[in-house]
Amino acid sequence: MFHHRMTGRARSQLLVSAAAAAALALSACEADGPAPAKADAGPSVVAPGRPGEAAGTLSAEEAGKAGREDSAPNAADVRFVRMMIVHHRQALTMAALAEKHADSAGVRRIARRIAAAQGPEIGAMEGWLDRRGGAHGEQETHGHGHGSMPGMATEAELDRLSAARGDAFDELFLKLMITHHQGAVTMATTVLKEGNDVLVEEMTTDMSAQQTAEIGRMRDL
């Protein structure tokens, strides 16, 4: 009898302990377990609000869409790229003349630097346009004409440069190319304010820094 009572007590204590453990487990699941509806929602991203507004949250998908929309090219980006291709091509023409007619080794050196940098930049900009159907706006670029692009040399100035030799060539080349670079920097400043495309911003920032440095080198010659 004594053995039977002890077994009953043990069984009762075991049942109570099991019930308590089950209750604790259920409570923990309810407190800590993620709701089924939220399991597939994905991580959220904090989206900074405008000045004076509280930050919000976006799903990963919404953040990706917002990022693509915020960096989509606008008319200023496309206009800049089309015009800068024409601008660069004239710089290559002038650099090729320097290779033939410059008297100063320093002028020939700066002309080679310009050709080495701006040739690949033209390729990069043409590729950017091709990926965005840039051929549709080719007529618009021609409509602007050289006069609407800051720093562009006139046909008469290019004719004089082509005919010049020696010191006269060097002097005219430096004058025209400094003006040409200053015009490119002006165009870059405009698109950095008005454009929206991330790749154009990166290309433009690099161009502006490089051509500003080259202006300094040409002024020292």
KOLBA-99606 format. One record per residue (C-alpha): residue number from 1; residue in one letter; x, z, y. Coordinates in Angstrom, 2 decimals. Layout:
N
<pt><seq>NUM</seq><type>A</type><u>X</u><w>Z</w><v>Y</v></pt>
...
! end
This chain:
221
<pt><seq>1</seq><type>M</type><u>0.00</u><w>0.00</w><v>0.00</v></pt>
<pt><seq>2</seq><type>F</type><u>2.78</u><w>0.87</w><v>2.41</v></pt>
<pt><seq>3</seq><type>H</type><u>4.49</u><w>-2.45</w><v>1.65</v></pt>
<pt><seq>4</seq><type>H</type><u>1.21</u><w>-4.35</w><v>2.21</v></pt>
<pt><seq>5</seq><type>R</type><u>0.60</u><w>-2.71</w><v>5.63</v></pt>
<pt><seq>6</seq><type>M</type><u>4.14</u><w>-3.53</w><v>6.81</v></pt>
<pt><seq>7</seq><type>T</type><u>3.67</u><w>-7.14</w><v>5.78</v></pt>
<pt><seq>8</seq><type>G</type><u>0.41</u><w>-7.33</w><v>7.74</v></pt>
<pt><seq>9</seq><type>R</type><u>2.03</u><w>-5.93</w><v>10.86</v></pt>
<pt><seq>10</seq><type>A</type><u>4.92</u><w>-8.36</w><v>10.57</v></pt>
<pt><seq>11</seq><type>R</type><u>2.49</u><w>-11.22</w><v>10.15</v></pt>
<pt><seq>12</seq><type>S</type><u>0.53</u><w>-10.11</w><v>13.22</v></pt>
<pt><seq>13</seq><type>Q</type><u>3.66</u><w>-9.80</w><v>15.33</v></pt>
<pt><seq>14</seq><type>L</type><u>4.77</u><w>-13.24</w><v>14.16</v></pt>
<pt><seq>15</seq><type>L</type><u>1.45</u><w>-14.81</w><v>15.11</v></pt>
<pt><seq>16</seq><type>V</type><u>1.52</u><w>-13.16</w><v>18.54</v></pt>
<pt><seq>17</seq><type>S</type><u>5.10</u><w>-14.33</w><v>19.16</v></pt>
<pt><seq>18</seq><type>A</type><u>4.23</u><w>-17.87</w><v>18.08</v></pt>
<pt><seq>19</seq><type>A</type><u>1.20</u><w>-17.95</w><v>20.36</v></pt>
<pt><seq>20</seq><type>A</type><u>3.27</u><w>-16.68</w><v>23.28</v></pt>
<pt><seq>21</seq><type>A</type><u>5.97</u><w>-19.26</w><v>22.64</v></pt>
<pt><seq>22</seq><type>A</type><u>3.40</u><w>-22.06</w><v>22.50</v></pt>
<pt><seq>23</seq><type>A</type><u>1.86</u><w>-20.91</w><v>25.76</v></pt>
<pt><seq>24</seq><type>L</type><u>5.26</u><w>-20.83</w><v>27.47</v></pt>
<pt><seq>25</seq><type>A</type><u>6.12</u><w>-24.31</w><v>26.17</v></pt>
<pt><seq>26</seq><type>L</type><u>2.82</u><w>-25.72</w><v>27.40</v></pt>
<pt><seq>27</seq><type>S</type><u>3.32</u><w>-24.10</w><v>30.80</v></pt>
<pt><seq>28</seq><type>A</type><u>6.85</u><w>-25.53</w><v>31.06</v></pt>
<pt><seq>29</seq><type>C</type><u>5.61</u><w>-29.03</w><v>30.22</v></pt>
<pt><seq>30</seq><type>E</type><u>2.94</u><w>-28.83</w><v>32.86</v></pt>
<pt><seq>31</seq><type>A</type><u>5.36</u><w>-27.54</w><v>35.50</v></pt>
<pt><seq>32</seq><type>D</type><u>8.42</u><w>-29.67</w><v>34.83</v></pt>
<pt><seq>33</seq><type>G</type><u>7.29</u><w>-32.78</w><v>33.00</v></pt>
<pt><seq>34</seq><type>P</type><u>6.82</u><w>-35.96</w><v>35.09</v></pt>
<pt><seq>35</seq><type>A</type><u>3.31</u><w>-37.23</w><v>35.38</v></pt>
<pt><seq>36</seq><type>P</type><u>2.72</u><w>-40.34</w><v>33.24</v></pt>
<pt><seq>37</seq><type>A</type><u>1.57</u><w>-42.31</w><v>36.29</v></pt>
<pt><seq>38</seq><type>K</type><u>4.87</u><w>-41.70</w><v>38.08</v></pt>
<pt><seq>39</seq><type>A</type><u>7.12</u><w>-42.46</w><v>35.12</v></pt>
<pt><seq>40</seq><type>D</type><u>7.11</u><w>-46.21</w><v>35.81</v></pt>
<pt><seq>41</seq><type>A</type><u>7.17</u><w>-45.99</w><v>39.61</v></pt>
<pt><seq>42</seq><type>G</type><u>10.98</u><w>-46.17</w><v>39.87</v></pt>
<pt><seq>43</seq><type>P</type><u>13.16</u><w>-44.36</w><v>42.40</v></pt>
<pt><seq>44</seq><type>S</type><u>12.06</u><w>-44.17</w><v>46.00</v></pt>
<pt><seq>45</seq><type>V</type><u>14.22</u><w>-45.07</w><v>49.00</v></pt>
<pt><seq>46</seq><type>V</type><u>14.17</u><w>-43.28</w><v>52.35</v></pt>
<pt><seq>47</seq><type>A</type><u>13.30</u><w>-45.76</w><v>55.11</v></pt>
<pt><seq>48</seq><type>P</type><u>14.44</u><w>-44.61</w><v>58.58</v></pt>
<pt><seq>49</seq><type>G</type><u>11.66</u><w>-44.67</w><v>61.13</v></pt>
<pt><seq>50</seq><type>R</type><u>11.80</u><w>-46.11</w><v>64.62</v></pt>
<pt><seq>51</seq><type>P</type><u>12.99</u><w>-43.86</w><v>67.43</v></pt>
<pt><seq>52</seq><type>G</type><u>10.53</u><w>-40.96</w><v>67.70</v></pt>
<pt><seq>53</seq><type>E</type><u>8.96</u><w>-41.69</w><v>64.30</v></pt>
<pt><seq>54</seq><type>A</type><u>9.45</u><w>-39.83</w><v>61.03</v></pt>
<pt><seq>55</seq><type>A</type><u>11.25</u><w>-41.47</w><v>58.14</v></pt>
<pt><seq>56</seq><type>G</type><u>9.13</u><w>-42.87</w><v>55.33</v></pt>
<pt><seq>57</seq><type>T</type><u>9.76</u><w>-43.80</w><v>51.70</v></pt>
<pt><seq>58</seq><type>L</type><u>9.71</u><w>-47.14</w><v>49.95</v></pt>
<pt><seq>59</seq><type>S</type><u>9.82</u><w>-48.00</w><v>46.27</v></pt>
<pt><seq>60</seq><type>A</type><u>12.92</u><w>-49.85</w><v>45.05</v></pt>
<pt><seq>61</seq><type>E</type><u>10.89</u><w>-53.07</w><v>44.93</v></pt>
<pt><seq>62</seq><type>E</type><u>9.56</u><w>-52.60</w><v>48.46</v></pt>
<pt><seq>63</seq><type>A</type><u>13.05</u><w>-51.81</w><v>49.77</v></pt>
<pt><seq>64</seq><type>G</type><u>14.42</u><w>-54.98</w><v>48.19</v></pt>
<pt><seq>65</seq><type>K</type><u>11.70</u><w>-57.09</w><v>49.80</v></pt>
<pt><seq>66</seq><type>A</type><u>12.21</u><w>-55.43</w><v>53.17</v></pt>
<pt><seq>67</seq><type>G</type><u>15.97</u><w>-56.04</w><v>52.98</v></pt>
<pt><seq>68</seq><type>R</type><u>15.47</u><w>-59.73</w><v>52.26</v></pt>
<pt><seq>69</seq><type>E</type><u>12.98</u><w>-60.12</w><v>55.10</v></pt>
<pt><seq>70</seq><type>D</type><u>15.15</u><w>-58.24</w><v>57.60</v></pt>
<pt><seq>71</seq><type>S</type><u>18.16</u><w>-60.51</w><v>56.97</v></pt>
<pt><seq>72</seq><type>A</type><u>16.35</u><w>-63.86</w><v>56.75</v></pt>
<pt><seq>73</seq><type>P</type><u>17.91</u><w>-66.54</w><v>59.01</v></pt>
<pt><seq>74</seq><type>N</type><u>16.05</u><w>-67.35</w><v>62.19</v></pt>
<pt><seq>75</seq><type>A</type><u>16.18</u><w>-70.29</w><v>64.60</v></pt>
<pt><seq>76</seq><type>A</type><u>19.18</u><w>-68.84</w><v>66.47</v></pt>
<pt><seq>77</seq><type>D</type><u>21.22</u><w>-68.68</w><v>63.24</v></pt>
<pt><seq>78</seq><type>V</type><u>20.44</u><w>-72.26</w><v>62.27</v></pt>
<pt><seq>79</seq><type>R</type><u>21.08</u><w>-73.61</w><v>65.77</v></pt>
<pt><seq>80</seq><type>F</type><u>24.42</u><w>-71.79</w><v>65.99</v></pt>
<pt><seq>81</seq><type>V</type><u>25.65</u><w>-73.09</w><v>62.63</v></pt>
<pt><seq>82</seq><type>R</type><u>24.68</u><w>-76.70</w><v>63.37</v></pt>
<pt><seq>83</seq><type>M</type><u>26.32</u><w>-76.64</w><v>66.77</v></pt>
<pt><seq>84</seq><type>M</type><u>29.43</u><w>-74.78</w><v>65.64</v></pt>
<pt><seq>85</seq><type>I</type><u>30.10</u><w>-77.42</w><v>62.99</v></pt>
<pt><seq>86</seq><type>V</type><u>30.25</u><w>-80.05</w><v>65.75</v></pt>
<pt><seq>87</seq><type>H</type><u>32.32</u><w>-77.68</w><v>67.90</v></pt>
<pt><seq>88</seq><type>H</type><u>34.84</u><w>-77.11</w><v>65.11</v></pt>
<pt><seq>89</seq><type>R</type><u>35.13</u><w>-80.82</w><v>64.36</v></pt>
<pt><seq>90</seq><type>Q</type><u>36.28</u><w>-81.47</w><v>67.91</v></pt>
<pt><seq>91</seq><type>A</type><u>38.88</u><w>-78.70</w><v>67.57</v></pt>
<pt><seq>92</seq><type>L</type><u>40.21</u><w>-80.45</w><v>64.45</v></pt>
<pt><seq>93</seq><type>T</type><u>40.44</u><w>-83.73</w><v>66.37</v></pt>
<pt><seq>94</seq><type>M</type><u>42.46</u><w>-82.04</w><v>69.10</v></pt>
<pt><seq>95</seq><type>A</type><u>44.66</u><w>-80.27</w><v>66.55</v></pt>
<pt><seq>96</seq><type>A</type><u>45.43</u><w>-83.58</w><v>64.83</v></pt>
<pt><seq>97</seq><type>L</type><u>46.54</u><w>-85.04</w><v>68.18</v></pt>
<pt><seq>98</seq><type>A</type><u>48.84</u><w>-82.07</w><v>68.70</v></pt>
<pt><seq>99</seq><type>E</type><u>50.47</u><w>-82.66</w><v>65.34</v></pt>
<pt><seq>100</seq><type>K</type><u>51.37</u><w>-86.17</w><v>66.53</v></pt>
<pt><seq>101</seq><type>H</type><u>52.12</u><w>-85.77</w><v>70.21</v></pt>
<pt><seq>102</seq><type>A</type><u>52.96</u><w>-82.14</w><v>71.05</v></pt>
<pt><seq>103</seq><type>D</type><u>56.47</u><w>-81.45</w><v>72.32</v></pt>
<pt><seq>104</seq><type>S</type><u>56.40</u><w>-77.69</w><v>71.81</v></pt>
<pt><seq>105</seq><type>A</type><u>56.84</u><w>-76.21</w><v>68.35</v></pt>
<pt><seq>106</seq><type>G</type><u>54.57</u><w>-73.38</w><v>69.47</v></pt>
<pt><seq>107</seq><type>V</type><u>51.76</u><w>-75.81</w><v>70.31</v></pt>
<pt><seq>108</seq><type>R</type><u>52.14</u><w>-77.56</w><v>66.96</v></pt>
<pt><seq>109</seq><type>R</type><u>52.09</u><w>-74.17</w><v>65.21</v></pt>
<pt><seq>110</seq><type>I</type><u>48.88</u><w>-73.04</w><v>66.92</v></pt>
<pt><seq>111</seq><type>A</type><u>47.29</u><w>-76.43</w><v>66.18</v></pt>
<pt><seq>112</seq><type>R</type><u>48.08</u><w>-75.99</w><v>62.47</v></pt>
<pt><seq>113</seq><type>R</type><u>46.58</u><w>-72.50</w><v>62.50</v></pt>
<pt><seq>114</seq><type>I</type><u>43.41</u><w>-73.87</w><v>64.07</v></pt>
<pt><seq>115</seq><type>A</type><u>43.15</u><w>-76.66</w><v>61.49</v></pt>
<pt><seq>116</seq><type>A</type><u>43.82</u><w>-74.29</w><v>58.59</v></pt>
<pt><seq>117</seq><type>A</type><u>41.09</u><w>-71.89</w><v>59.74</v></pt>
<pt><seq>118</seq><type>Q</type><u>38.39</u><w>-74.19</w><v>61.06</v></pt>
<pt><seq>119</seq><type>G</type><u>38.46</u><w>-76.79</w><v>58.27</v></pt>
<pt><seq>120</seq><type>P</type><u>37.32</u><w>-74.27</w><v>55.64</v></pt>
<pt><seq>121</seq><type>E</type><u>34.87</u><w>-72.72</w><v>58.12</v></pt>
<pt><seq>122</seq><type>I</type><u>33.17</u><w>-76.10</w><v>58.50</v></pt>
<pt><seq>123</seq><type>G</type><u>32.80</u><w>-76.26</w><v>54.72</v></pt>
<pt><seq>124</seq><type>A</type><u>31.32</u><w>-72.76</w><v>54.62</v></pt>
<pt><seq>125</seq><type>M</type><u>28.83</u><w>-73.54</w><v>57.38</v></pt>
<pt><seq>126</seq><type>E</type><u>27.80</u><w>-76.85</w><v>55.80</v></pt>
<pt><seq>127</seq><type>G</type><u>27.23</u><w>-75.01</w><v>52.51</v></pt>
<pt><seq>128</seq><type>W</type><u>25.11</u><w>-72.42</w><v>54.30</v></pt>
<pt><seq>129</seq><type>L</type><u>22.98</u><w>-75.19</w><v>55.81</v></pt>
<pt><seq>130</seq><type>D</type><u>22.65</u><w>-77.07</w><v>52.52</v></pt>
<pt><seq>131</seq><type>R</type><u>21.30</u><w>-73.97</w><v>50.80</v></pt>
<pt><seq>132</seq><type>R</type><u>18.65</u><w>-73.72</w><v>53.52</v></pt>
<pt><seq>133</seq><type>G</type><u>17.66</u><w>-77.36</w><v>53.81</v></pt>
<pt><seq>134</seq><type>G</type><u>19.76</u><w>-77.85</w><v>56.95</v></pt>
<pt><seq>135</seq><type>A</type><u>19.59</u><w>-81.63</w><v>56.77</v></pt>
<pt><seq>136</seq><type>H</type><u>16.10</u><w>-81.46</w><v>58.28</v></pt>
<pt><seq>137</seq><type>G</type><u>17.54</u><w>-80.32</w><v>61.61</v></pt>
<pt><seq>138</seq><type>E</type><u>20.44</u><w>-82.76</w><v>61.90</v></pt>
<pt><seq>139</seq><type>Q</type><u>18.75</u><w>-84.76</w><v>64.65</v></pt>
<pt><seq>140</seq><type>E</type><u>18.27</u><w>-81.58</w><v>66.66</v></pt>
<pt><seq>141</seq><type>T</type><u>22.04</u><w>-81.01</w><v>66.72</v></pt>
<pt><seq>142</seq><type>H</type><u>22.69</u><w>-84.49</w><v>68.04</v></pt>
<pt><seq>143</seq><type>G</type><u>20.02</u><w>-83.99</w><v>70.67</v></pt>
<pt><seq>144</seq><type>H</type><u>21.90</u><w>-81.08</w><v>72.19</v></pt>
<pt><seq>145</seq><type>G</type><u>24.90</u><w>-83.24</w><v>73.06</v></pt>
<pt><seq>146</seq><type>H</type><u>28.40</u><w>-81.99</w><v>73.78</v></pt>
<pt><seq>147</seq><type>G</type><u>27.48</u><w>-80.85</w><v>77.25</v></pt>
<pt><seq>148</seq><type>S</type><u>25.16</u><w>-78.13</w><v>75.97</v></pt>
<pt><seq>149</seq><type>M</type><u>27.91</u><w>-76.54</w><v>73.83</v></pt>
<pt><seq>150</seq><type>P</type><u>30.22</u><w>-74.28</w><v>75.85</v></pt>
<pt><seq>151</seq><type>G</type><u>33.86</u><w>-75.29</w><v>75.90</v></pt>
<pt><seq>152</seq><type>M</type><u>33.47</u><w>-78.82</w><v>74.54</v></pt>
<pt><seq>153</seq><type>A</type><u>35.90</u><w>-81.37</w><v>75.96</v></pt>
<pt><seq>154</seq><type>T</type><u>34.41</u><w>-84.53</w><v>77.43</v></pt>
<pt><seq>155</seq><type>E</type><u>35.20</u><w>-87.97</w><v>76.07</v></pt>
<pt><seq>156</seq><type>A</type><u>37.32</u><w>-88.66</w><v>79.16</v></pt>
<pt><seq>157</seq><type>E</type><u>39.33</u><w>-85.47</w><v>78.57</v></pt>
<pt><seq>158</seq><type>L</type><u>39.91</u><w>-86.41</w><v>74.94</v></pt>
<pt><seq>159</seq><type>D</type><u>41.07</u><w>-89.86</w><v>76.04</v></pt>
<pt><seq>160</seq><type>R</type><u>43.58</u><w>-88.29</w><v>78.45</v></pt>
<pt><seq>161</seq><type>L</type><u>44.80</u><w>-85.95</w><v>75.73</v></pt>
<pt><seq>162</seq><type>S</type><u>45.24</u><w>-88.82</w><v>73.31</v></pt>
<pt><seq>163</seq><type>A</type><u>47.30</u><w>-90.76</w><v>75.85</v></pt>
<pt><seq>164</seq><type>A</type><u>49.48</u><w>-87.81</w><v>76.94</v></pt>
<pt><seq>165</seq><type>R</type><u>52.92</u><w>-87.08</w><v>75.56</v></pt>
<pt><seq>166</seq><type>G</type><u>55.51</u><w>-84.30</w><v>75.73</v></pt>
<pt><seq>167</seq><type>D</type><u>55.04</u><w>-81.51</w><v>78.24</v></pt>
<pt><seq>168</seq><type>A</type><u>52.01</u><w>-83.22</w><v>79.75</v></pt>
<pt><seq>169</seq><type>F</type><u>50.32</u><w>-83.20</w><v>76.35</v></pt>
<pt><seq>170</seq><type>D</type><u>51.18</u><w>-79.56</w><v>75.71</v></pt>
<pt><seq>171</seq><type>E</type><u>49.79</u><w>-78.45</w><v>79.06</v></pt>
<pt><seq>172</seq><type>L</type><u>46.54</u><w>-80.38</w><v>78.68</v></pt>
<pt><seq>173</seq><type>F</type><u>46.10</u><w>-79.36</w><v>75.06</v></pt>
<pt><seq>174</seq><type>L</type><u>46.44</u><w>-75.66</w><v>75.86</v></pt>
<pt><seq>175</seq><type>K</type><u>44.06</u><w>-75.95</w><v>78.80</v></pt>
<pt><seq>176</seq><type>L</type><u>41.39</u><w>-77.75</w><v>76.77</v></pt>
<pt><seq>177</seq><type>M</type><u>41.78</u><w>-75.63</w><v>73.64</v></pt>
<pt><seq>178</seq><type>I</type><u>41.63</u><w>-72.31</w><v>75.51</v></pt>
<pt><seq>179</seq><type>T</type><u>38.40</u><w>-73.48</w><v>77.15</v></pt>
<pt><seq>180</seq><type>H</type><u>37.18</u><w>-74.68</w><v>73.76</v></pt>
<pt><seq>181</seq><type>H</type><u>37.85</u><w>-71.30</w><v>72.14</v></pt>
<pt><seq>182</seq><type>Q</type><u>36.23</u><w>-69.43</w><v>75.02</v></pt>
<pt><seq>183</seq><type>G</type><u>33.13</u><w>-71.54</w><v>74.52</v></pt>
<pt><seq>184</seq><type>A</type><u>33.06</u><w>-70.68</w><v>70.82</v></pt>
<pt><seq>185</seq><type>V</type><u>33.32</u><w>-66.97</w><v>71.63</v></pt>
<pt><seq>186</seq><type>T</type><u>30.41</u><w>-67.33</w><v>74.06</v></pt>
<pt><seq>187</seq><type>M</type><u>28.31</u><w>-69.00</w><v>71.36</v></pt>
<pt><seq>188</seq><type>A</type><u>29.27</u><w>-66.28</w><v>68.90</v></pt>
<pt><seq>189</seq><type>T</type><u>28.23</u><w>-63.56</w><v>71.33</v></pt>
<pt><seq>190</seq><type>T</type><u>24.83</u><w>-65.20</w><v>71.72</v></pt>
<pt><seq>191</seq><type>V</type><u>24.09</u><w>-65.51</w><v>68.00</v></pt>
<pt><seq>192</seq><type>L</type><u>25.23</u><w>-61.96</w><v>67.33</v></pt>
<pt><seq>193</seq><type>K</type><u>22.54</u><w>-60.83</w><v>69.78</v></pt>
<pt><seq>194</seq><type>E</type><u>19.80</u><w>-63.25</w><v>68.76</v></pt>
<pt><seq>195</seq><type>G</type><u>20.51</u><w>-64.14</w><v>65.12</v></pt>
<pt><seq>196</seq><type>N</type><u>19.34</u><w>-62.33</w><v>62.01</v></pt>
<pt><seq>197</seq><type>D</type><u>21.26</u><w>-63.67</w><v>59.01</v></pt>
<pt><seq>198</seq><type>V</type><u>23.89</u><w>-61.34</w><v>57.51</v></pt>
<pt><seq>199</seq><type>L</type><u>26.21</u><w>-64.15</w><v>56.36</v></pt>
<pt><seq>200</seq><type>V</type><u>26.10</u><w>-65.82</w><v>59.78</v></pt>
<pt><seq>201</seq><type>E</type><u>26.89</u><w>-62.48</w><v>61.38</v></pt>
<pt><seq>202</seq><type>E</type><u>29.92</u><w>-62.02</w><v>59.11</v></pt>
<pt><seq>203</seq><type>M</type><u>31.19</u><w>-65.56</w><v>59.70</v></pt>
<pt><seq>204</seq><type>T</type><u>30.64</u><w>-65.28</w><v>63.43</v></pt>
<pt><seq>205</seq><type>T</type><u>32.41</u><w>-61.94</w><v>63.74</v></pt>
<pt><seq>206</seq><type>D</type><u>35.47</u><w>-63.33</w><v>61.93</v></pt>
<pt><seq>207</seq><type>M</type><u>35.49</u><w>-66.51</w><v>64.03</v></pt>
<pt><seq>208</seq><type>S</type><u>35.20</u><w>-64.60</w><v>67.28</v></pt>
<pt><seq>209</seq><type>A</type><u>38.04</u><w>-62.22</w><v>66.41</v></pt>
<pt><seq>210</seq><type>Q</type><u>40.32</u><w>-65.02</w><v>65.27</v></pt>
<pt><seq>211</seq><type>Q</type><u>39.69</u><w>-67.29</w><v>68.24</v></pt>
<pt><seq>212</seq><type>T</type><u>40.08</u><w>-64.42</w><v>70.71</v></pt>
<pt><seq>213</seq><type>A</type><u>43.49</u><w>-63.72</w><v>69.18</v></pt>
<pt><seq>214</seq><type>E</type><u>44.42</u><w>-67.41</w><v>69.40</v></pt>
<pt><seq>215</seq><type>I</type><u>43.47</u><w>-67.51</w><v>73.08</v></pt>
<pt><seq>216</seq><type>G</type><u>46.01</u><w>-64.75</w><v>73.64</v></pt>
<pt><seq>217</seq><type>R</type><u>48.69</u><w>-66.68</w><v>71.74</v></pt>
<pt><seq>218</seq><type>M</type><u>48.03</u><w>-69.89</w><v>73.65</v></pt>
<pt><seq>219</seq><type>R</type><u>48.23</u><w>-68.11</w><v>77.00</v></pt>
<pt><seq>220</seq><type>D</type><u>51.66</u><w>-66.79</w><v>75.99</v></pt>
<pt><seq>221</seq><type>L</type><u>53.04</u><w>-70.27</w><v>75.29</v></pt>
! end
